[in-house]
Amino acid sequence: MPLYTFINQTKFRVHLPFAEGVDIGPQGYATLSLPAHNVDIPEVQTLIQKKFIRVSVENDLARDDEIEVFPGPHPAGGEFLLPPSATDPVGAAGSQYYNTVINEYLYFDAFRSKWLTKSSEPFQVGRNGNNFAGAYYRGVNGLVLGATVGYRAPLNGTVVAFEYTRTDIDAANFNITANGLTIATLASSALSGGSNTMDADFAAGDVLAVQNAAGGSVTSNVAAWFRVKWRA
């Protein structure tokens, strides 16, 4: 018997040896009663670790203890596995589901307020030598990237991070582009830096590249990469 089964996208059912068929929804909990010594059994500990339940331990084997989830959102760091779907369901922080169209597990990123794949893909760019303002960096096999030359996206996606090193510190901007249009910018005036809080959407079929933005300084010996997660 599984620890829980799906009822619908807003409720699951807990199965424990002493509390069969108790329904718990993703936005609020039920209260279960159990002998205190049952708190340590593997099934209960698994549910605690997944943040599905909270336990108030009385340390009194003569009385019942309680497993309880209080009304409100999922505890921070919790997870809630929703049924497979072809479209994004209503999400809460830590929720996840399997998308049957792109065949990937997606989780709800509360920081960016959107469903993103659990997996991510890095894409490398750079230049051995000087890269002038307005010029694109190079990609695969030293190829100069641009509006129509670069990394073609197989799915809708979001750029979530960018990191770099360089050998000069003149003020410049890194522009991440999709089909030649800037979707994210990172200011740079140091030998290294980056951001893991980017939230730059692009569409399937877009060509991704990185440019030394016009109006800035020449950059030297840049090694950089940006990280992408996919969307349905």
C-alpha positions as a printed NumPy array, in Angstrom:
array([[  0.   ,   0.   ,   0.   ],
       [  1.488,   3.425,  -0.92 ],
       [  1.881,   6.131,   1.711],
       [ -0.559,   8.347,  -0.191],
       [ -2.689,   8.292,  -3.326],
       [ -4.145,  11.041,  -5.477],
       [ -7.775,  12.038,  -5.283],
       [ -7.526,  15.145,  -7.45 ],
       [ -5.116,  18.024,  -8.004],
       [ -5.932,  19.563,  -4.645],
       [ -6.147,  16.544,  -2.343],
       [ -4.333,  13.329,  -1.524],
       [ -5.189,  10.453,   0.803],
       [ -2.83 ,   9.227,   3.515],
       [ -2.513,   5.477,   4.1  ],
       [ -1.066,   4.464,   7.466],
       [ -1.546,   1.222,   9.396],
       [ -3.537,   3.046,  12.066],
       [ -5.233,   5.772,  10.014],
       [ -6.526,   4.489,   6.681],
       [ -8.115,   6.868,   4.192],
       [ -7.532,  10.264,   5.792],
       [ -7.758,  13.037,   3.187],
       [ -5.239,  15.882,   3.214],
       [ -5.2  ,  18.76 ,   0.749],
       [ -2.172,  20.78 ,  -0.381],
       [ -3.339,  23.972,   1.333],
       [ -4.367,  22.536,   4.706],
       [ -4.049,  19.529,   6.941],
       [ -6.219,  17.083,   8.825],
       [ -5.54 ,  15.924,  12.383],
       [ -4.819,  12.249,  13.023],
       [ -4.714,  10.471,  16.361],
       [ -2.206,   7.69 ,  17.011],
       [ -0.314,   6.047,  19.84 ],
       [  2.789,   8.03 ,  20.666],
       [  5.183,   5.148,  19.958],
       [  3.958,   5.076,  16.321],
       [  5.628,   8.424,  15.629],
       [  8.909,   6.604,  14.972],
       [  7.659,   4.051,  12.443],
       [  9.098,   4.461,   8.902],
       [  5.796,   5.442,   7.26 ],
       [  5.279,   8.368,   9.62 ],
       [  8.892,   9.501,   9.376],
       [  8.702,   9.511,   5.564],
       [  5.648,  11.748,   5.612],
       [  7.325,  14.055,   8.132],
       [ 10.426,  14.321,   5.921],
       [  8.263,  15.167,   2.909],
       [  6.662,  17.908,   5.008],
       [  3.178,  16.445,   4.485],
       [  2.566,  16.246,   8.218],
       [  3.686,  17.747,  11.507],
       [  3.828,  15.822,  14.75 ],
       [  3.366,  17.112,  18.271],
       [  5.061,  14.553,  20.508],
       [  3.641,  14.164,  24.012],
       [  6.204,  11.582,  25.217],
       [  3.403,   9.742,  26.945],
       [  2.846,   6.16 ,  25.774],
       [ -0.381,   5.949,  27.751],
       [ -2.195,   8.521,  25.62 ],
       [ -2.718,   9.232,  21.938],
       [ -0.428,  11.59 ,  20.122],
       [ -1.49 ,  13.746,  17.201],
       [ -0.302,  14.163,  13.643],
       [ -1.561,  17.49 ,  12.442],
       [ -1.27 ,  19.859,   9.527],
       [ -2.357,  23.387,  10.182],
       [ -4.416,  25.452,   7.708],
       [ -2.311,  27.465,   5.297],
       [  0.304,  26.879,   2.602],
       [  2.753,  24.011,   2.554],
       [  5.622,  24.286,   5.03 ],
       [  8.782,  25.758,   3.487],
       [ 10.699,  23.084,   1.626],
       [  7.723,  20.761,   1.392],
       [  6.72 ,  18.946,  -1.754],
       [  3.413,  17.83 ,  -3.167],
       [  3.352,  15.44 ,  -6.109],
       [  0.37 ,  16.125,  -8.35 ],
       [ -0.996,  13.706, -10.964],
       [  0.528,  13.667, -14.479],
       [ -0.999,  16.317, -16.741],
       [ -0.686,  17.866, -20.207],
       [ -1.117,  21.376, -18.769],
       [  0.207,  23.215, -15.73 ],
       [ -2.035,  22.771, -12.651],
       [ -2.463,  25.306,  -9.866],
       [  0.855,  25.28 ,  -8.032],
       [  2.139,  25.847,  -4.524],
       [  5.769,  26.167,  -3.428],
       [  7.446,  22.788,  -3.764],
       [  4.649,  21.16 ,  -5.786],
       [  5.673,  18.984,  -8.703],
       [  4.074,  16.983, -11.499],
       [  4.96 ,  15.053, -14.655],
       [  4.08 ,  16.894, -17.882],
       [  2.91 ,  14.397, -20.5  ],
       [  3.584,  16.76 , -23.434],
       [  7.278,  17.512, -22.845],
       [  7.847,  14.29 , -20.833],
       [  9.596,  16.038, -17.958],
       [  9.005,  16.505, -14.235],
       [  8.171,  20.142, -13.444],
       [  8.174,  21.841, -10.06 ],
       [  6.528,  25.095,  -9.021],
       [  9.218,  27.739,  -8.568],
       [  7.654,  30.107,  -6.029],
       [ 10.388,  32.722,  -6.548],
       [  9.583,  32.987, -10.266],
       [  5.892,  32.024,  -9.882],
       [  5.959,  29.465, -12.684],
       [  6.349,  25.759, -13.413],
       [  9.906,  24.813, -14.476],
       [ 11.682,  21.534, -15.123],
       [ 13.632,  20.026, -12.263],
       [ 16.503,  19.49 , -14.693],
       [ 18.451,  22.345, -16.295],
       [ 20.78 ,  22.833, -19.261],
       [ 23.977,  24.956, -19.357],
       [ 25.091,  26.759, -22.539],
       [ 28.649,  28.021, -22.928],
       [ 29.854,  31.236, -24.594],
       [ 33.101,  33.205, -24.547],
       [ 35.939,  34.78 , -26.466],
       [ 39.699,  34.165, -26.448],
       [ 40.882,  37.748, -26.834],
       [ 38.967,  41.014, -27.059],
       [ 35.235,  41.274, -27.705],
       [ 34.121,  44.737, -28.757],
       [ 30.954,  46.505, -27.612],
       [ 28.002,  45.422, -29.726],
       [ 29.672,  42.153, -30.777],
       [ 28.358,  38.696, -29.946],
       [ 30.427,  36.15 , -28.064],
       [ 31.399,  32.816, -29.55 ],
       [ 29.831,  29.435, -29.001],
       [ 30.332,  25.941, -30.368],
       [ 33.748,  25.464, -32.025],
       [ 34.487,  29.201, -31.839],
       [ 31.492,  30.143, -33.984],
       [ 30.401,  33.785, -33.669],
       [ 26.825,  33.823, -32.385],
       [ 24.069,  36.226, -33.419],
       [ 20.363,  36.699, -34.02 ],
       [ 20.127,  33.607, -36.234],
       [ 23.202,  31.656, -35.125],
       [ 23.234,  30.17 , -31.648],
       [ 21.465,  27.652, -29.431],
       [ 17.999,  26.88 , -30.811],
       [ 15.482,  26.153, -28.04 ],
       [ 13.569,  22.861, -28.457],
       [ 10.954,  23.932, -25.876],
       [  9.664,  27.032, -24.128],
       [ 12.113,  27.912, -21.397],
       [ 13.484,  30.385, -18.873],
       [ 17.039,  31.585, -18.317],
       [ 17.587,  31.295, -14.557],
       [ 21.322,  31.958, -14.121],
       [ 24.42 ,  33.443, -15.75 ],
       [ 28.061,  33.247, -14.589],
       [ 31.313,  34.542, -16.073],
       [ 35.032,  35.188, -15.655],
       [ 37.145,  37.713, -17.612],
       [ 40.626,  39.223, -17.464],
       [ 39.663,  42.915, -17.383],
       [ 37.34 ,  44.993, -15.209],
       [ 36.073,  47.693, -17.587],
       [ 32.34 ,  48.377, -17.285],
       [ 30.29 ,  46.286, -19.715],
       [ 26.94 ,  44.509, -19.942],
       [ 26.228,  40.923, -20.941],
       [ 23.004,  40.721, -22.968],
       [ 21.312,  37.339, -23.286],
       [ 19.303,  37.444, -26.508],
       [ 16.532,  35.425, -28.164],
       [ 16.393,  35.937, -31.934],
       [ 18.515,  39.052, -31.447],
       [ 16.222,  40.622, -28.817],
       [ 17.573,  41.128, -25.3  ],
       [ 15.73 ,  39.08 , -22.66 ],
       [ 18.184,  39.528, -19.759],
       [ 21.141,  41.777, -18.924],
       [ 23.935,  41.423, -16.388],
       [ 26.204,  44.376, -15.574],
       [ 29.894,  43.517, -15.218],
       [ 32.9  ,  45.435, -13.901],
       [ 34.803,  42.651, -12.121],
       [ 36.982,  39.662, -12.942],
       [ 34.085,  37.329, -12.17 ],
       [ 30.416,  37.466, -11.283],
       [ 26.957,  36.248, -12.06 ],
       [ 23.33 ,  35.931, -11.04 ],
       [ 21.114,  32.984, -10.099],
       [ 17.94 ,  35.074,  -9.851],
       [ 17.299,  35.612, -13.56 ],
       [ 13.782,  35.089, -14.871],
       [ 13.981,  35.531, -18.648],
       [ 11.414,  33.643, -20.724],
       [ 11.845,  32.575, -24.333],
       [  9.814,  30.45 , -26.742],
       [ 10.446,  27.149, -28.492],
       [ 12.364,  27.808, -31.698],
       [ 14.106,  30.942, -30.417],
       [ 17.847,  31.211, -31.051],
       [ 19.736,  32.015, -27.841],
       [ 23.038,  33.89 , -27.739],
       [ 25.044,  36.351, -25.624],
       [ 26.249,  39.778, -26.702],
       [ 28.609,  42.394, -25.302],
       [ 26.053,  45.193, -25.166],
       [ 26.564,  48.288, -27.325],
       [ 27.77 ,  51.408, -25.513],
       [ 30.024,  49.59 , -23.083],
       [ 33.689,  48.62 , -22.992],
       [ 35.732,  45.959, -24.716],
       [ 35.847,  42.724, -22.695],
       [ 38.819,  40.36 , -22.662],
       [ 39.092,  36.577, -22.452],
       [ 35.529,  35.937, -21.34 ],
       [ 34.418,  32.451, -20.273],
       [ 30.688,  32.37 , -19.456],
       [ 27.642,  30.161, -19.314],
       [ 23.928,  30.6  , -18.847],
       [ 21.561,  28.038, -17.365],
       [ 18.108,  27.236, -18.741],
       [ 15.094,  25.394, -17.34 ],
       [ 12.248,  24.323, -19.597],
       [  8.522,  25.099, -19.475],
       [  5.498,  23.327, -20.927]])
